[in-house]
């Protein structure tokens, strides 16, 4: 099979011929149809410090996918050959307290496909049947391929009750934009999304009914006044990994405000904890998706009218992967989907 492989400990990813994976008794074999490129994949492509200490070489990369089951392990029940699916890319252990109590997303032994284990940038993927998420007919392969990042957005956005609340999203990358769309879909009043990239702010305005703000040009406090929010935002969704964005969020939250933190700042960052304490702010760190509650909720929302398709800005055949990565690394795109058919 053709696969995109991190074959060398240096910048780049290479298309190679690799053996089709052999499945175990509790696995399925999936014929991959579409994959999405993630920021994590760009880190692996660039071979930055994080990638160099995390990713084994050689490794088939990629973790956002949709496809069709073509083979079942002998112990697998409840699934069928020919069934369309996506899947949870976090491979969990079964012995930790968290896992045994059903909090699978908090399992400390979690490993990621395309990061620690062979991934989905390939014609075929082996996946534990436990991780398979069947796709309803209403969700096509293109949307199925970006359910993983949508799940991050949904997990973050639904961390707190948003009905009637004013929400600040910092970072207009694809996940931030999808989180803003989810916030509006579930009943937030005002949703403001900030960035310094005008292209991504314009994309945010096309995807969802939000207020895009370029904080390089406009004072966020003026936006609060314009929207007649007397105290500030009730909930913050930090998606950028920028310390300046987090500081700005803290300053513009109400007393007792709540922050869901998905963005990962580079290295260590100074935090004014006294400001957070005196404003009685709650901060929740978010990692991945709640397995499998997030999947149920996002599929239900997609079936009920949530439209995130405009966040996909480029569609390319898998053979043009190098072009796709260069576009993604340029910071002017939304989601990029590769076609493996």
KELOLUM-163646 format. One line per 8 residues: number of its first residue (from 1); their letters; for each residue x, y, z of N, C-alpha, C. Coordinates in steps of 0.2 Angstrom, whole numbers, plus 5000, padded with zeros to 4 digits. Layout:
N
NUM = a = X/Y/Z/X/Y/Z/X/Y/Z ~ ... .
! end
This chain:
341
1 = xxxxxxxx = 5004/4994/5000/5000/5000/5000/5004/5006/5000 ~ 5002/5012/4998/5005/5018/4998/5004/5021/5005 ~ 5009/5024/5008/5008/5027/5014/5013/5033/5015 ~ 5011/5038/5019/5015/5044/5021/5019/5042/5027 ~ 5026/5042/5026/5030/5039/5032/5035/5045/5034 ~ 5036/5045/5041/5041/5049/5043/5047/5044/5043 ~ 5051/5044/5038/5056/5039/5037/5063/5041/5039 ~ 5064/5048/5040/5070/5050/5043/5069/5056/5048 .
9 = xxxxxxxx = 5074/5056/5052/5074/5061/5058/5076/5068/5056 ~ 5072/5070/5051/5074/5077/5048/5067/5080/5045 ~ 5067/5086/5043/5061/5089/5040/5059/5085/5034 ~ 5052/5084/5034/5049/5081/5028/5045/5074/5030 ~ 5041/5072/5025/5037/5066/5025/5038/5063/5018 ~ 5038/5056/5018/5039/5053/5011/5034/5048/5010 ~ 5032/5048/5004/5027/5043/5001/5031/5037/5000 ~ 5029/5031/5003/5032/5025/5002/5028/5019/5001 .
17 = xxxxxxxx = 5030/5013/4999/5026/5007/4998/5027/5004/5005 ~ 5022/5002/5008/5022/4998/5015/5018/4992/5015 ~ 5019/4987/5019/5015/4982/5019/5008/4984/5022 ~ 5003/4981/5019/4996/4982/5022/4996/4979/5029 ~ 4994/4982/5034/4994/4980/5041/4990/4973/5042 ~ 4993/4969/5046/4990/4963/5048/4986/4964/5054 ~ 4980/4962/5055/4976/4964/5060/4976/4958/5065 ~ 4974/4960/5072/4974/4955/5077/4966/4953/5078 .
25 = xxxxxxxx = 4965/4948/5083/4958/4946/5084/4953/4951/5086 ~ 4956/4957/5089/4951/4962/5091/4952/4968/5087 ~ 4954/4968/5081/4956/4974/5077/4951/4973/5070 ~ 4951/4979/5067/4948/4979/5060/4953/4982/5055 ~ 4952/4981/5049/4956/4984/5044/4952/4988/5040 ~ 4954/4995/5040/4950/5000/5036/4953/5002/5030 ~ 4949/5002/5025/4952/5006/5018/4951/5013/5019 ~ 4956/5017/5019/4955/5024/5020/4953/5028/5014 .
33 = xxxxxxxx = 4948/5032/5015/4946/5036/5009/4948/5043/5009 ~ 4947/5046/5015/4949/5053/5016/4953/5054/5022 ~ 4958/5059/5022/4961/5060/5029/4962/5068/5029 ~ 4962/5070/5035/4963/5077/5037/4970/5079/5039 ~ 4973/5084/5037/4980/5086/5040/4979/5091/5046 ~ 4982/5089/5051/4982/5092/5058/4988/5096/5059 ~ 4988/5101/5064/4994/5105/5066/4999/5100/5069 ~ 4997/5095/5072/5002/5090/5074/5006/5087/5069 .
41 = xxxxxxxx = 5002/5085/5063/5006/5083/5057/5011/5088/5054 ~ 5009/5094/5055/5014/5099/5053/5020/5099/5057 ~ 5019/5098/5064/5025/5098/5068/5029/5092/5066 ~ 5026/5086/5065/5030/5081/5063/5034/5082/5056 ~ 5030/5085/5051/5033/5087/5045/5040/5091/5046 ~ 5039/5096/5050/5044/5101/5052/5050/5098/5056 ~ 5048/5093/5060/5053/5089/5064/5056/5094/5069 ~ 5051/5097/5073/5053/5102/5078/5055/5098/5085 .
49 = xxxxxxxx = 5056/5101/5090/5059/5098/5096/5054/5093/5099 ~ 5047/5095/5099/5042/5090/5101/5042/5084/5097 ~ 5042/5085/5091/5042/5079/5086/5048/5074/5087 ~ 5054/5077/5088/5060/5073/5088/5060/5069/5095 ~ 5057/5072/5100/5057/5068/5106/5051/5063/5107 ~ 5046/5064/5102/5040/5060/5103/5039/5055/5098 ~ 5041/5056/5092/5039/5051/5086/5044/5046/5085 ~ 5043/5040/5085/5048/5035/5083/5049/5035/5075 .
57 = xxxxxxxx = 5055/5034/5073/5056/5034/5065/5059/5027/5064 ~ 5056/5024/5058/5051/5026/5054/5044/5025/5056 ~ 5039/5029/5054/5032/5029/5056/5027/5031/5051 ~ 5022/5028/5050/5016/5030/5046/5013/5035/5050 ~ 5012/5041/5047/5009/5047/5051/5001/5048/5050 ~ 4998/5053/5053/4991/5054/5051/4986/5051/5056 ~ 4981/5055/5058/4977/5052/5063/4969/5054/5062 ~ 4968/5058/5057/4961/5061/5055/4959/5057/5049 .
65 = xxxxxxxx = 4954/5053/5049/4952/5049/5044/4945/5047/5043 ~ 4943/5045/5037/4936/5041/5036/4938/5036/5031 ~ 4934/5030/5032/4935/5025/5027/4930/5020/5028 ~ 4932/5014/5026/4927/5008/5025/4930/5002/5028 ~ 4927/4998/5032/4929/4992/5035/4930/4987/5030 ~ 4936/4983/5029/4937/4978/5024/4938/4971/5027 ~ 4940/4971/5033/4941/4965/5037/4940/4965/5044 ~ 4938/4960/5047/4936/4960/5054/4940/4955/5058 .
73 = xxxxxxxx = 4943/4956/5064/4946/4951/5068/4941/4946/5070 ~ 4944/4940/5072/4939/4935/5073/4935/4936/5080 ~ 4937/4940/5084/4933/4942/5090/4928/4948/5089 ~ 4928/4951/5084/4925/4957/5083/4917/4956/5081 ~ 4913/4959/5085/4906/4959/5084/4903/4966/5084 ~ 4897/4967/5081/4894/4973/5081/4896/4978/5075 ~ 4901/4975/5071/4903/4979/5065/4903/4974/5059 ~ 4903/4977/5053/4902/4973/5047/4907/4976/5042 .
81 = xxxxxxxx = 4909/4971/5038/4913/4973/5032/4909/4977/5027 ~ 4912/4982/5024/4908/4987/5020/4905/4993/5024 ~ 4906/4993/5031/4903/4998/5035/4908/5004/5035 ~ 4905/5010/5034/4909/5016/5034/4910/5019/5041 ~ 4916/5022/5042/4918/5023/5049/4923/5029/5049 ~ 4924/5032/5055/4930/5035/5057/4932/5032/5063 ~ 4936/5035/5067/4938/5031/5073/4942/5036/5078 ~ 4942/5034/5084/4946/5037/5090/4953/5036/5089 .
89 = xxxxxxxx = 4957/5041/5088/4964/5040/5087/4968/5039/5093 ~ 4965/5039/5099/4969/5038/5105/4968/5031/5107 ~ 4973/5027/5108/4973/5020/5109/4975/5020/5117 ~ 4970/5017/5121/4970/5018/5128/4972/5011/5131 ~ 4975/5011/5137/4976/5005/5141/4969/5003/5145 ~ 4969/4998/5148/4963/4995/5151/4964/4994/5159 ~ 4970/4996/5161/4972/4994/5168/4972/5000/5173 ~ 4972/5006/5171/4972/5012/5175/4966/5013/5179 .
97 = xxxxxxxx = 4966/5016/5184/4960/5018/5188/4955/5022/5183 ~ 4958/5027/5179/4953/5031/5175/4950/5026/5170 ~ 4954/5022/5167/4951/5018/5161/4946/5013/5164 ~ 4947/5010/5170/4943/5005/5173/4936/5008/5175 ~ 4936/5015/5177/4930/5018/5179/4927/5022/5173 ~ 4929/5020/5167/4925/5023/5161/4928/5030/5159 ~ 4933/5033/5162/4935/5039/5160/4941/5038/5155 ~ 4939/5035/5149/4945/5033/5145/4949/5038/5142 .
105 = xxxxxxxx = 4946/5045/5141/4951/5050/5139/4956/5052/5144 ~ 4956/5050/5150/4960/5052/5155/4966/5046/5156 ~ 4965/5041/5152/4970/5035/5154/4977/5038/5153 ~ 4982/5037/5158/4989/5039/5157/4993/5035/5152 ~ 4990/5029/5150/4994/5025/5145/4992/5026/5138 ~ 4988/5032/5137/4986/5033/5130/4992/5034/5125 ~ 4991/5031/5119/4996/5032/5114/4992/5034/5107 ~ 4995/5038/5103/4991/5041/5097/4993/5037/5091 .
113 = xxxxxxxx = 4988/5036/5087/4990/5033/5080/4993/5039/5076 ~ 4998/5038/5072/5001/5043/5068/5006/5047/5072 ~ 5006/5046/5079/5011/5049/5083/5016/5044/5087 ~ 5013/5039/5090/5016/5034/5093/5016/5027/5090 ~ 5010/5026/5086/5008/5020/5083/5007/5022/5075 ~ 5007/5017/5071/5006/5018/5064/4999/5021/5063 ~ 4999/5026/5058/4993/5030/5058/4989/5029/5051 ~ 4986/5034/5050/4980/5034/5044/4982/5037/5038 .
121 = xxxxxxxx = 4988/5040/5037/4990/5043/5030/4992/5037/5026 ~ 4988/5032/5024/4989/5026/5021/4983/5024/5018 ~ 4984/5019/5013/4978/5016/5010/4974/5012/5015 ~ 4978/5009/5020/4974/5004/5025/4977/5006/5032 ~ 4972/5005/5036/4974/5007/5043/4971/5001/5048 ~ 4975/4998/5052/4973/4994/5057/4971/4998/5063 ~ 4965/4996/5066/4963/5000/5072/4959/4995/5076 ~ 4960/4995/5083/4956/4991/5087/4948/4993/5086 .
129 = xxxxxxxx = 4944/4987/5086/4937/4988/5085/4934/4993/5090 ~ 4937/4993/5096/4934/4997/5102/4934/5004/5099 ~ 4939/5006/5095/4940/5013/5093/4936/5015/5087 ~ 4933/5011/5084/4929/5012/5078/4923/5016/5079 ~ 4922/5021/5075/4915/5025/5076/4912/5025/5069 ~ 4906/5021/5069/4902/5020/5063/4900/5027/5061 ~ 4899/5028/5054/4897/5035/5052/4890/5034/5049 ~ 4885/5038/5051/4878/5038/5048/4879/5041/5041 .
137 = xxxxxxxx = 4874/5039/5037/4874/5041/5030/4874/5049/5029 ~ 4871/5052/5034/4871/5060/5034/4878/5063/5034 ~ 4883/5059/5036/4890/5062/5037/4894/5058/5032 ~ 4896/5062/5027/4900/5059/5021/4908/5059/5023 ~ 4912/5056/5019/4919/5054/5021/4923/5061/5022 ~ 4921/5066/5019/4925/5072/5020/4924/5075/5027 ~ 4918/5075/5029/4916/5077/5036/4919/5072/5041 ~ 4918/5066/5039/4921/5060/5043/4928/5061/5045 .
145 = xxxxxxxx = 4932/5063/5040/4939/5064/5040/4941/5069/5045 ~ 4937/5074/5047/4939/5079/5052/4935/5079/5058 ~ 4932/5073/5060/4928/5072/5066/4933/5073/5072 ~ 4939/5070/5071/4944/5071/5076/4945/5078/5079 ~ 4947/5083/5074/4948/5089/5077/4941/5093/5079 ~ 4936/5091/5075/4929/5093/5078/4928/5091/5085 ~ 4930/5085/5086/4929/5082/5093/4933/5086/5098 ~ 4939/5089/5096/4943/5093/5101/4939/5099/5102 .
153 = xxxxxxxx = 4936/5102/5097/4932/5108/5097/4926/5107/5102 ~ 4922/5102/5101/4916/5100/5104/4918/5099/5112 ~ 4923/5095/5113/4925/5094/5120/4927/5100/5124 ~ 4930/5105/5120/4932/5111/5123/4926/5116/5124 ~ 4922/5116/5119/4916/5121/5119/4911/5118/5124 ~ 4910/5112/5125/4905/5109/5130/4907/5108/5137 ~ 4913/5111/5138/4916/5110/5145/4912/5114/5150 ~ 4908/5119/5148/4904/5123/5152/4897/5124/5149 .
161 = xxxxxxxx = 4892/5126/5153/4886/5128/5150/4886/5134/5146 ~ 4884/5134/5140/4885/5140/5136/4878/5143/5134 ~ 4873/5140/5136/4866/5143/5134/4866/5150/5137 ~ 4865/5155/5133/4864/5162/5135/4870/5166/5137 ~ 4876/5162/5136/4882/5165/5139/4886/5169/5133 ~ 4890/5173/5135/4895/5177/5131/4901/5174/5131 ~ 4904/5172/5125/4909/5167/5124/4915/5171/5120 ~ 4921/5170/5123/4927/5172/5119/4931/5167/5117 .
169 = xxxxxxxx = 4933/5166/5111/4937/5161/5108/4943/5164/5106 ~ 4949/5162/5108/4955/5165/5106/4959/5160/5102 ~ 4960/5162/5096/4964/5158/5091/4959/5155/5085 ~ 4959/5158/5079/4955/5157/5074/4958/5151/5069 ~ 4961/5147/5072/4963/5141/5068/4957/5137/5067 ~ 4958/5131/5063/4952/5127/5062/4948/5125/5068 ~ 4952/5123/5073/4948/5120/5079/4945/5126/5083 ~ 4948/5131/5083/4945/5137/5086/4939/5139/5083 .
177 = xxxxxxxx = 4939/5139/5076/4933/5141/5072/4927/5136/5073 ~ 4929/5130/5073/4924/5125/5074/4921/5125/5081 ~ 4925/5127/5086/4923/5128/5093/4918/5134/5093 ~ 4919/5139/5090/4915/5145/5090/4908/5143/5086 ~ 4908/5139/5081/4902/5137/5078/4898/5133/5083 ~ 4901/5128/5086/4898/5124/5091/4895/5128/5097 ~ 4898/5133/5099/4896/5138/5104/4889/5141/5102 ~ 4889/5144/5096/4883/5147/5093/4877/5142/5092 .
185 = xxxxxxxx = 4879/5136/5090/4874/5130/5089/4871/5128/5095 ~ 4874/5128/5101/4871/5126/5107/4868/5132/5111 ~ 4868/5138/5108/4864/5143/5112/4868/5149/5115 ~ 4875/5149/5114/4878/5155/5116/4875/5162/5113 ~ 4875/5167/5117/4873/5173/5115/4878/5177/5110 ~ 4883/5180/5113/4888/5183/5108/4894/5178/5108 ~ 4897/5177/5102/4903/5173/5102/4908/5177/5098 ~ 4913/5179/5101/4919/5183/5099/4925/5179/5098 .
193 = xxxxxxxx = 4928/5179/5092/4934/5175/5090/4940/5180/5088 ~ 4945/5179/5092/4951/5184/5091/4957/5180/5087 ~ 4961/5184/5084/4967/5182/5081/4970/5188/5078 ~ 4976/5187/5075/4980/5192/5071/4981/5190/5064 ~ 4978/5185/5062/4978/5182/5055/4971/5184/5052 ~ 4971/5189/5047/4965/5191/5044/4962/5186/5040 ~ 4966/5182/5037/4963/5177/5032/4959/5172/5037 ~ 4961/5170/5042/4958/5165/5047/4952/5168/5050 .
201 = xxxxxxxx = 4952/5175/5052/4946/5178/5054/4941/5179/5049 ~ 4943/5180/5043/4938/5180/5037/4935/5173/5037 ~ 4939/5168/5037/4936/5161/5037/4931/5160/5043 ~ 4933/5162/5049/4928/5161/5054/4921/5164/5053 ~ 4921/5170/5050/4915/5174/5049/4911/5170/5043 ~ 4914/5166/5039/4911/5162/5034/4908/5156/5037 ~ 4911/5153/5042/4909/5147/5044/4903/5148/5049 ~ 4904/5153/5054/4899/5153/5059/4897/5160/5060 .
209 = xxxxxxxx = 4891/5161/5064/4889/5168/5066/4892/5170/5072 ~ 4898/5173/5071/4903/5175/5076/4905/5182/5075 ~ 4908/5185/5080/4911/5192/5079/4919/5191/5078 ~ 4922/5192/5072/4929/5191/5072/4932/5197/5074 ~ 4938/5197/5078/4941/5203/5080/4949/5202/5079 ~ 4952/5206/5075/4959/5206/5075/4962/5210/5080 ~ 4965/5207/5085/4967/5211/5091/4973/5215/5090 ~ 4976/5214/5084/4982/5218/5082/4979/5225/5080 .
217 = xxxxxxxx = 4973/5226/5078/4970/5232/5076/4964/5235/5081 ~ 4961/5230/5085/4955/5233/5088/4956/5231/5096 ~ 4954/5235/5100/4954/5234/5107/4948/5229/5109 ~ 4950/5224/5112/4944/5219/5114/4939/5223/5119 ~ 4942/5227/5123/4937/5230/5128/4932/5235/5124 ~ 4934/5237/5118/4929/5241/5114/4924/5237/5111 ~ 4926/5231/5110/4921/5226/5107/4916/5224/5113 ~ 4919/5223/5119/4914/5221/5124/4909/5227/5125 .
225 = xxxxxxxx = 4911/5233/5125/4907/5239/5125/4902/5239/5120 ~ 4904/5238/5114/4900/5238/5108/4894/5233/5108 ~ 4896/5227/5111/4891/5222/5111/4887/5222/5118 ~ 4888/5228/5122/4884/5229/5128/4884/5224/5133 ~ 4890/5221/5134/4891/5216/5139/4894/5220/5145 ~ 4890/5221/5150/4892/5225/5156/4898/5223/5160 ~ 4900/5217/5160/4905/5215/5164/4911/5211/5160 ~ 4909/5208/5155/4914/5205/5151/4911/5198/5148 .
233 = xxxxxxxx = 4916/5193/5146/4914/5187/5144/4913/5182/5150 ~ 4908/5178/5149/4907/5172/5154/4911/5166/5153 ~ 4913/5165/5147/4917/5159/5146/4922/5160/5141 ~ 4928/5158/5142/4933/5158/5137/4936/5151/5135 ~ 4937/5151/5128/4939/5145/5125/4946/5147/5122 ~ 4951/5145/5125/4958/5147/5123/4961/5141/5118 ~ 4962/5143/5112/4963/5138/5107/4970/5140/5103 ~ 4973/5145/5105/4979/5148/5102/4986/5145/5104 .
241 = xxxxxxxx = 4986/5144/5111/4993/5143/5114/4997/5149/5115 ~ 4994/5155/5114/4997/5161/5115/4996/5164/5122 ~ 5002/5165/5126/5001/5168/5133/4998/5174/5133 ~ 4999/5179/5127/4996/5185/5127/4989/5184/5126 ~ 4986/5179/5122/4979/5178/5122/4976/5176/5128 ~ 4979/5172/5132/4977/5170/5138/4976/5175/5143 ~ 4981/5180/5143/4981/5185/5148/4976/5190/5146 ~ 4975/5191/5140/4969/5195/5137/4962/5192/5139 .
249 = xxxxxxxx = 4962/5186/5139/4956/5182/5141/4954/5183/5148 ~ 4959/5182/5152/4958/5183/5159/4956/5190/5161 ~ 4959/5195/5158/4957/5202/5159/4950/5204/5157 ~ 4947/5200/5152/4940/5202/5149/4935/5197/5151 ~ 4936/5193/5156/4931/5188/5159/4928/5191/5165 ~ 4922/5189/5166/4918/5192/5172/4921/5189/5178 ~ 4920/5191/5184/4921/5188/5190/4918/5181/5190 ~ 4922/5176/5192/4919/5169/5192/4919/5166/5185 .
257 = xxxxxxxx = 4922/5169/5180/4922/5167/5173/4926/5160/5173 ~ 4925/5156/5167/4927/5150/5166/4931/5149/5160 ~ 4937/5146/5160/4941/5145/5154/4942/5138/5153 ~ 4941/5136/5146/4943/5129/5144/4949/5130/5140 ~ 4954/5126/5141/4961/5128/5139/4963/5122/5134 ~ 4963/5123/5128/4965/5118/5123/4972/5119/5120 ~ 4973/5126/5119/4979/5128/5115/4985/5126/5120 ~ 4991/5124/5117/4997/5122/5120/5002/5128/5119 .
265 = xxxxxxxx = 5004/5131/5124/5009/5136/5123/5016/5133/5123 ~ 5021/5136/5119/5027/5133/5118/5032/5134/5124 ~ 5034/5129/5127/5038/5129/5133/5034/5132/5139 ~ 5038/5135/5144/5035/5138/5150/5033/5145/5149 ~ 5027/5147/5152/5025/5154/5151/5023/5157/5158 ~ 5025/5163/5159/5023/5166/5165/5016/5168/5166 ~ 5013/5166/5171/5006/5167/5172/5005/5171/5179 ~ 5000/5176/5178/4999/5180/5184/4993/5177/5188 .
273 = xxxxxxxx = 4995/5172/5192/4990/5168/5195/4986/5172/5200 ~ 4989/5177/5203/4985/5181/5208/4979/5184/5205 ~ 4980/5186/5198/4974/5189/5195/4969/5184/5194 ~ 4971/5178/5192/4966/5172/5191/4962/5171/5198 ~ 4966/5171/5203/4963/5169/5210/4958/5175/5212 ~ 4960/5181/5211/4956/5186/5214/4950/5187/5209 ~ 4950/5185/5203/4944/5185/5199/4940/5178/5199 ~ 4942/5174/5204/4939/5167/5205/4937/5164/5198 .
281 = xxxxxxxx = 4943/5163/5194/4942/5160/5188/4943/5153/5188 ~ 4939/5149/5185/4940/5142/5184/4943/5140/5178 ~ 4949/5136/5178/4952/5134/5172/4952/5126/5171 ~ 4950/5124/5165/4950/5117/5164/4954/5115/5158 ~ 4959/5111/5159/4963/5109/5153/4959/5103/5149 ~ 4960/5104/5143/4956/5099/5138/4961/5095/5134 ~ 4961/5089/5134/4965/5085/5130/4961/5080/5126 ~ 4961/5080/5119/4957/5076/5115/4950/5076/5116 .
289 = xxxxxxxx = 4947/5070/5115/4940/5070/5116/4937/5066/5122 ~ 4932/5067/5124/4929/5062/5129/4927/5056/5126 ~ 4930/5050/5127/4928/5044/5123/4923/5040/5127 ~ 4917/5040/5124/4915/5041/5117/4909/5047/5117 ~ 4908/5050/5123/4903/5055/5124/4903/5060/5118 ~ 4910/5063/5117/4910/5068/5113/4908/5066/5106 ~ 4910/5060/5104/4908/5057/5097/4901/5057/5096 ~ 4897/5055/5101/4890/5055/5101/4887/5062/5100 .
297 = xxxxxxxx = 4889/5067/5104/4887/5073/5104/4888/5077/5097 ~ 4894/5076/5095/4896/5080/5088/4892/5077/5082 ~ 4891/5070/5082/4887/5067/5077/4880/5069/5077 ~ 4877/5070/5083/4871/5072/5084/4870/5079/5082 ~ 4875/5084/5083/4874/5091/5081/4875/5091/5074 ~ 4879/5087/5071/4880/5087/5063/4873/5085/5060 ~ 4870/5080/5063/4864/5078/5060/4858/5083/5062 ~ 4859/5087/5066/4854/5092/5068/4856/5099/5066 .
305 = xxxxxxxx = 4860/5100/5061/4861/5106/5057/4868/5110/5058 ~ 4872/5107/5063/4879/5110/5063/4882/5109/5057 ~ 4885/5115/5054/4888/5115/5047/4895/5117/5048 ~ 4900/5113/5048/4907/5115/5048/4911/5114/5041 ~ 4907/5112/5036/4910/5110/5030/4914/5116/5027 ~ 4912/5123/5028/4916/5128/5025/4923/5129/5028 ~ 4924/5126/5034/4931/5126/5037/4936/5122/5033 ~ 4934/5118/5028/4938/5114/5024/4939/5119/5018 .
313 = xxxxxxxx = 4945/5121/5017/4947/5126/5011/4951/5123/5006 ~ 4954/5117/5007/4958/5114/5001/4956/5106/5001 ~ 4956/5103/4995/4955/5096/4994/4960/5094/4989 ~ 4964/5089/4991/4969/5087/4986/4970/5080/4986 ~ 4972/5077/4980/4974/5070/4980/4980/5068/4985 ~ 4980/5062/4988/4985/5061/4993/4992/5062/4989 ~ 4993/5060/4983/4999/5061/4979/5002/5068/4980 ~ 4998/5073/4981/5000/5080/4981/5001/5082/4989 .
321 = xxxxxxxx = 5003/5077/4993/5003/5079/5000/5008/5084/5002 ~ 5014/5085/4998/5019/5090/4999/5016/5097/4998 ~ 5012/5098/4993/5009/5104/4992/5004/5106/4998 ~ 5000/5100/5000/4996/5101/5005/4999/5104/5012 ~ 5005/5100/5013/5008/5102/5019/5011/5109/5019 ~ 5013/5111/5013/5016/5118/5012/5010/5123/5013 ~ 5004/5122/5011/4999/5126/5011/4997/5127/5019 ~ 4997/5121/5022/4995/5121/5029/5000/5125/5033 .
329 = xxxxxxxx = 5006/5124/5032/5011/5127/5036/5011/5135/5035 ~ 5008/5137/5029/5008/5144/5028/5003/5148/5032 ~ 4999/5144/5035/4994/5148/5040/4988/5151/5037 ~ 4987/5150/5031/4982/5154/5028/4976/5149/5026 ~ 4976/5143/5027/4971/5138/5026/4967/5137/5032 ~ 4961/5133/5030/4957/5130/5035/4960/5123/5035 ~ 4955/5118/5036/4956/5111/5035/4958/5109/5028 ~ 4963/5105/5028/4965/5102/5021/4963/5094/5021 .
337 = xxxxx = 4960/5092/5016/4958/5085/5016/4961/5082/5010 ~ 4964/5076/5011/4968/5072/5006/4963/5066/5004 ~ 4963/5065/4998/4959/5060/4995/4963/5054/4993 ~ 4962/5048/4996/4966/5042/4995/4962/5037/4991 ~ 4957/5039/4987/4954/5035/4983/4956/5035/4976 .
! end
